[in-house]
Amino acid sequence: MSAITTHVLDLSRGRPASGVPVVLDFQLKGGEWQNLGRGLTDADGRLRDLLPAGHVLVPGLYRLSFDAGSYFRSVGAECFHPSIPIVFEVRVSTERYHIPLLLSPFGYSTYRGS
């Protein structure tokens, strides 16, 4: 399992959001973002393999970007936030970072999970 994982729940439908495209980036010293991984949430709304096997985290800023627009189009709904970037800081590189996203067509919430 990746050191960075996510879980997306569609609050408007009361179920996991499957098929949400997610991109993981790391911020380099110059401020540019380097892509580390990408994938789609599974049937349970989870993405467990964002980082390649054996990837070692380093402290710094990371960004998860969720393509909510394509997800809501796929379920026949409109949305206000078509792209949701979540920037978070890794301070302890040996810990796991689980970043859930609670999603609805007109809002979202996130937190550090376990």
C-alpha positions as CSV (number, residue, x, y, z in Angstrom):
1,M,0.0,0.0,0.0
2,S,1.2,3.5,-0.9
3,A,2.3,5.9,1.9
4,I,-0.3,8.3,0.6
5,T,-3.8,7.1,0.1
6,T,-7.3,8.6,-0.4
7,H,-10.9,7.7,-0.1
8,V,-13.7,9.7,-1.9
9,L,-17.3,9.6,-0.6
10,D,-20.1,11.1,-2.6
11,L,-22.4,12.6,0.0
12,S,-25.1,13.5,-2.5
13,R,-25.5,9.9,-3.5
14,G,-24.7,8.3,-0.1
15,R,-22.0,6.0,-1.5
16,P,-18.4,5.8,-2.4
17,A,-17.3,7.8,-5.5
18,S,-15.8,5.2,-7.9
19,G,-13.9,6.2,-11.0
20,V,-12.6,9.6,-9.7
21,P,-9.4,10.6,-11.5
22,V,-6.7,11.6,-8.9
23,V,-3.2,13.0,-9.4
24,L,-0.5,13.2,-6.8
25,D,2.3,15.8,-7.1
26,F,5.2,17.0,-5.0
27,Q,6.4,20.6,-4.9
28,L,10.0,21.1,-5.9
29,K,12.2,23.8,-4.3
30,G,11.6,26.2,-7.2
31,G,7.8,25.9,-6.7
32,E,7.1,23.7,-9.7
33,W,5.0,20.5,-9.1
34,Q,6.4,17.1,-10.0
35,N,4.0,14.3,-10.8
36,L,4.4,11.3,-8.6
37,G,1.4,9.2,-9.4
38,R,-2.2,9.0,-10.7
39,G,-5.1,6.7,-10.7
40,L,-8.8,6.2,-10.4
41,T,-10.7,5.4,-7.2
42,D,-12.0,1.9,-7.0
43,A,-15.6,0.6,-6.4
44,D,-15.2,1.5,-2.7
45,G,-14.0,5.0,-3.6
46,R,-10.4,4.2,-2.5
47,L,-7.1,4.7,-4.2
48,R,-4.4,2.7,-2.4
49,D,-1.5,2.7,-5.0
50,L,-0.8,6.4,-5.8
51,L,2.9,5.9,-5.2
52,P,5.1,3.2,-6.9
53,A,6.1,0.3,-4.6
54,G,9.2,1.2,-2.6
55,H,8.8,4.9,-3.0
56,V,10.2,6.8,0.0
57,L,8.4,10.0,1.1
58,V,10.5,13.0,1.8
59,P,9.3,16.0,3.9
60,G,7.6,18.7,1.9
61,L,4.4,19.8,0.2
62,Y,2.2,17.4,-1.7
63,R,-0.9,18.0,-3.7
64,L,-3.8,15.6,-4.5
65,S,-5.9,16.8,-7.4
66,F,-9.4,15.3,-7.8
67,D,-11.2,15.6,-11.1
68,A,-14.7,16.0,-9.7
69,G,-16.0,17.4,-13.0
70,S,-15.5,14.2,-14.9
71,Y,-16.9,12.1,-12.0
72,F,-20.1,14.1,-11.7
73,R,-20.5,14.1,-15.5
74,S,-20.3,10.3,-15.4
75,V,-23.2,10.1,-12.9
76,G,-25.2,12.7,-14.8
77,A,-24.8,15.6,-12.3
78,E,-23.4,19.1,-12.5
79,C,-20.9,20.4,-10.1
80,F,-19.5,23.7,-8.9
81,H,-15.9,22.6,-8.2
82,P,-14.7,20.6,-11.3
83,S,-11.2,20.3,-9.9
84,I,-10.3,20.0,-6.3
85,P,-6.6,20.4,-5.3
86,I,-5.7,19.5,-1.7
87,V,-2.2,20.6,-0.6
88,F,-0.8,19.1,2.5
89,E,2.5,18.9,4.3
90,V,4.5,15.7,5.0
91,R,6.7,16.4,8.0
92,V,7.4,12.8,9.1
93,S,8.4,10.7,6.1
94,T,7.9,7.4,7.9
95,E,4.2,8.0,8.6
96,R,1.2,7.1,6.3
97,Y,-0.9,9.9,5.0
98,H,-4.6,9.1,4.3
99,I,-6.5,12.1,2.8
100,P,-10.3,11.4,2.5
101,L,-12.5,13.7,0.4
102,L,-16.2,14.1,1.3
103,L,-17.7,15.3,-2.0
104,S,-21.0,16.8,-3.1
105,P,-21.9,18.7,-6.3
106,F,-21.5,22.1,-4.6
107,G,-19.0,21.6,-1.9
108,Y,-16.4,19.4,-0.3
109,S,-14.5,18.7,2.9
110,T,-11.3,16.9,3.7
111,Y,-9.2,15.9,6.7
112,R,-6.2,13.7,7.6
113,G,-7.6,10.3,8.2
114,S,-6.0,7.2,9.6
